[in-house]
Amino acid sequence: MKKLFLVSFMFLSMIAAQQANAQVGLRTGLNVSNFNGYSFDSRVAFRAGVFYGLDLMENIKIEPGLYFSQKGIQESSDGISDRLSYIDIPVVVRYGLSEKLNVFAGPQASVLAARRYENPDGVSRATSTIRGYDLGAVLGVFYELYDGLGAQLGYDMGLISLNYFDTNVKSRVFHFTLSKTF
């Protein structure tokens, strides 16, 4: 499955590279994540990656991306934290509301890259207590601040159960990022 996503991303990138209106960019920022149905505190963590924008028609752009995205949960009163590191592969469609403002939505596949679970009894890096992938939907808004520099607010909503310790929970992530398009 990982290879399929990587090949798909590379294929879309090659197509986009041949287009005159294609753009490549870097994006970095913060995630605020949690699981639905849990009363844990949200985890604030890092997100960074690359994207490729391809104009499809006036005001509509398709944008595949590849991001390293830290997610998870924490509970300071119980000393529990679960730091999950994912490779996120969104493919969003952007609709330009104006020259500088657009909204976006699309699917996202995520592959679990690493895990660090801490509780008062110790630390575990085992991934057997959580599904190794996630499928979700992404939506948000983007505003270009100045000459290719932009700010984005997005929401990632897991659509399948992560089977977290045999519990039906789904990932929920708000992210705020800054980007630079070249």
N, C-alpha and C positions, 0 to 999 in steps of 0.2 A: 504494500500500500504506500509506503514511504517513497519507493522508487516511482510509482505512478504519479504521485503529486509533484515530485521533482522534475520528471520528464514533461509533465503538463505545463509546469511553470516555465521551463526552458523553451518549450515549443511556443508558448504565448509570447515570450520575450523575443524570440527570433522573428516572429511575425511582426511584432511591434517595432523592432529595430529597422525594418524595411519601410516603415511608414514615415512620411515627412513630418507629421505632427506628433510623433511619439516623444514622450518625456520620461526620463529616469530621475529618481529622487531618493533621498534619504529621509527617514523619519525616526524620531526618538522622543521618549517621554515617559509618562507614568501610567501604570495600571492601578486600579482600585478594585480588588476582586473578592468574591465570596461564593458560597454555594447557596442555592435557594433551599429553604427548609431548615437551615442551621442558624443558630443564634450566636455564632462566632463573630469576632470582630473582623472587619475587612482587612485584607493585606494590601499595603501600598508597596509597589515594586516597579521594576524597570521594564521598558519595552523599546526595542530598536530594530530597524530593518531597512529594506529597500523596496521600491515599488516601480512599476512601469505603467505609464498612462498612455492610452491609445485613443485618439479621437475616432468615434464611430460615425457621428453625424453632429450637426450643430447642437451645442449644449449637452451632448451625451458622450461620455468617455467610459471605457472599460479599464480597470486598473487591477491587475494581479499584483500581489506582494508576497514577500517572504520576511517574517519577523521572528526575532527571539523575544519571547514574552513570558515574564515571570508572573505567576498567579498563585492562588492558594488561600489559606485562612490562617488566623491566629486567635489566640485567646490568652490575654495576659494574665487574667486571674487564675487560670488553671495551668499556665505554663505550657500550653499546647500551641504548636505552629506546624503548618504543613506548607512547605515552599515547593511549588511545582514550577518547573521550567518547561515551556512548550516551544515548538516551532509552529507558528501560525502561518497558514497559507490562505489568505482571503482573495476572492475575486469579486470586486465591487463594481457596480455601475454608478457613475457620478452624473448627476443632472445639474447643470449650471443654472442657478436662479438669476445670477447677474455675472458680470465679468469677474468678480472676486469671490462670490459666495456660491457654494454648491452643497447639495445633500447627496448622500450615498447609501447604498444598501447592497447586500449580496451574501453569498454563502462563504463559509470559512471551514477549512479542515485544520485540525491541530493535532500534532504528534507529541506525546510526552517524551521529553529528552532527559530529564533528571528530576529527582525528588529528594527532599530532606524533611522527614517527619520528626518532630521533637516533642517529647512529653516528659514529665518528671522522672520517668523510668529510664530515659535515654534517647538515643538518636537512631533512626532507621532510614535507609535509602531504598528499601524494598518497594517495588512498583506493583506487587501482586495484589494490593488492596485497593487499586484504582485502575480504571480502564486506561489503556495506553494511547487512546486517541479520543478526540472530541469532534463532533460536527455541530456547527452552529450557524447563526445568522449575525450579520454585522450591519449596523446602521449608524448614521451620524451626520455631522455638519462640518464643513471646512470653510475657512476664510483666508484668502491671500492677504497677508499683511503688507508685504513690500517685495517687488521684483523676485518672485519665486520662493519667497519665505512665507510659510503659512502656518496657521494653527488649526488643530482639528480636535473635536470632541466626539467620541464614539462610544458605542455600547455593543458588546459581544454577548450574545445570548446562546448558551448551549442548548441544543435541541434533543440530545440523547442523554440518558443517565450515565454518570461517571462510575456508577456501581461502587461508590466510596464506602469501604468497609461494609459491603453488601447492602448499602442504603441507596435509594433512588434519589440522587441529587443531581442538579445541573449547574454548570458554571455560569456565573454572572460577572461581567467585567466592564467597568467604565474605564475609558482611557483618554488621556489628554496628551497630545503630541505636538511637536513642532516639526516642520518639514522644510526641506530645501529641494527645489526642482532644478535640474540642469538642462 
